[in-house]
Amino acid sequence: MRRTLTRALIFTVTVLSSYLLTGVLEDRILTETERFRPALATALGMACIVLIFVPLFAYTERLTEAVIRASLQTTRSTAGKTLGAIAFVIVVLTTLFALFLDRWFNKSIVDVL
């Protein structure tokens, strides 16, 4: 059960992190392609996203897995298995929430509260 939850957490964090990174790359690509015609800019943007997203997702997945496993071991040893895992998940999801809130609305968690 715990292994399934860990895999689900790794997958969730990987997808969300990859989405944030590709969003930043997409913004950069779109600013560079403004000098092209829309059809060409769209084709270039799509190609760049595929060429960037596939290796980025693979790298992010490996990195996320390593970070999560190391962090879970650290929190488990200091706060106990269950409490440490719950605390870690809350910290990770709160961090991702803050990054998405900043990216989409240019606001911080403090602004929202």
C-alpha positions as CSV (number, residue, x, y, z in Angstrom):
1,M,0.0,0.0,0.0
2,R,2.7,2.4,1.0
3,R,4.7,1.6,-2.2
4,T,1.6,2.4,-4.3
5,L,1.1,5.7,-2.6
6,T,4.8,6.6,-3.0
7,R,4.5,5.9,-6.8
8,A,1.4,8.0,-7.0
9,L,3.1,10.8,-5.2
10,I,6.1,10.5,-7.5
11,F,3.9,10.5,-10.6
12,T,1.9,13.5,-9.3
13,V,4.9,15.6,-8.4
14,T,6.6,14.7,-11.7
15,V,3.6,15.7,-13.8
16,L,3.1,19.0,-12.0
17,S,6.8,19.9,-12.0
18,S,7.1,19.0,-15.7
19,Y,4.0,21.1,-16.5
20,L,5.5,24.1,-14.7
21,L,8.8,23.7,-16.5
22,T,7.2,23.3,-19.9
23,G,5.1,26.3,-19.2
24,V,8.2,28.4,-18.6
25,L,9.8,26.9,-21.8
26,E,6.6,27.6,-23.7
27,D,6.6,31.2,-22.7
28,R,10.2,31.5,-23.8
29,I,9.5,29.8,-27.1
30,L,6.5,32.0,-27.9
31,T,8.4,35.2,-27.3
32,E,11.1,34.0,-29.7
33,T,8.6,32.9,-32.4
34,E,6.6,36.2,-32.6
35,R,8.7,37.2,-35.6
36,F,7.4,34.2,-37.6
37,R,4.1,33.6,-39.3
38,P,1.5,31.9,-37.0
39,A,1.5,28.6,-38.8
40,L,5.3,28.4,-38.8
41,A,5.5,29.6,-35.1
42,T,2.9,26.9,-34.2
43,A,4.8,24.1,-35.9
44,L,8.1,25.3,-34.3
45,G,6.5,25.6,-30.9
46,M,4.9,22.1,-31.1
47,A,8.2,20.6,-32.2
48,C,10.1,22.3,-29.5
49,I,7.6,21.2,-26.8
50,V,7.8,17.6,-27.9
51,L,11.6,17.6,-28.2
52,I,11.9,19.3,-24.8
53,F,9.0,17.7,-22.9
54,V,10.0,14.0,-23.4
55,P,13.5,14.2,-22.1
56,L,12.4,16.8,-19.5
57,F,9.7,14.4,-18.2
58,A,12.1,11.5,-18.0
59,Y,14.7,13.6,-16.2
60,T,12.2,15.2,-13.8
61,E,10.8,11.8,-13.0
62,R,14.2,10.4,-12.0
63,L,15.0,13.6,-10.0
64,T,11.6,13.6,-8.3
65,E,11.9,10.0,-7.4
66,A,15.4,10.4,-5.9
67,V,14.3,13.6,-3.9
68,I,11.1,12.0,-2.7
69,R,12.7,8.8,-1.5
70,A,15.5,10.7,0.3
71,S,13.1,13.1,1.9
72,L,10.7,10.4,2.9
73,Q,13.6,8.5,4.6
74,T,14.7,11.7,6.4
75,T,11.2,12.6,7.6
76,R,10.5,9.0,8.6
77,S,13.6,8.8,10.8
78,T,12.9,12.2,12.5
79,A,9.1,12.2,12.8
80,G,8.1,8.5,12.4
81,K,6.9,6.8,9.3
82,T,3.3,7.9,9.0
83,L,3.7,11.4,10.5
84,G,6.8,12.1,8.5
85,A,5.3,10.9,5.2
86,I,2.2,13.1,5.8
87,A,4.3,16.1,6.7
88,F,6.4,15.6,3.6
89,V,3.4,15.3,1.3
90,I,1.9,18.5,2.8
91,V,5.1,20.4,2.2
92,V,5.5,19.2,-1.4
93,L,1.9,19.9,-2.4
94,T,2.0,23.3,-0.7
95,T,5.2,24.2,-2.5
96,L,3.7,23.1,-5.8
97,F,0.5,25.0,-5.0
98,A,2.5,28.1,-4.3
99,L,4.4,27.8,-7.6
100,F,1.2,27.3,-9.6
101,L,-0.5,30.2,-7.8
102,D,2.4,32.4,-8.7
103,R,2.6,31.3,-12.3
104,W,-1.1,31.5,-13.0
105,F,-2.1,34.5,-10.9
106,N,1.1,36.2,-9.9
107,K,0.0,35.9,-6.2
108,S,1.6,34.3,-3.2
109,I,-0.1,32.1,-0.6
110,V,0.0,35.1,1.8
111,D,-1.9,37.2,-0.8
112,V,-4.6,34.6,-1.0
113,L,-5.0,34.1,2.7
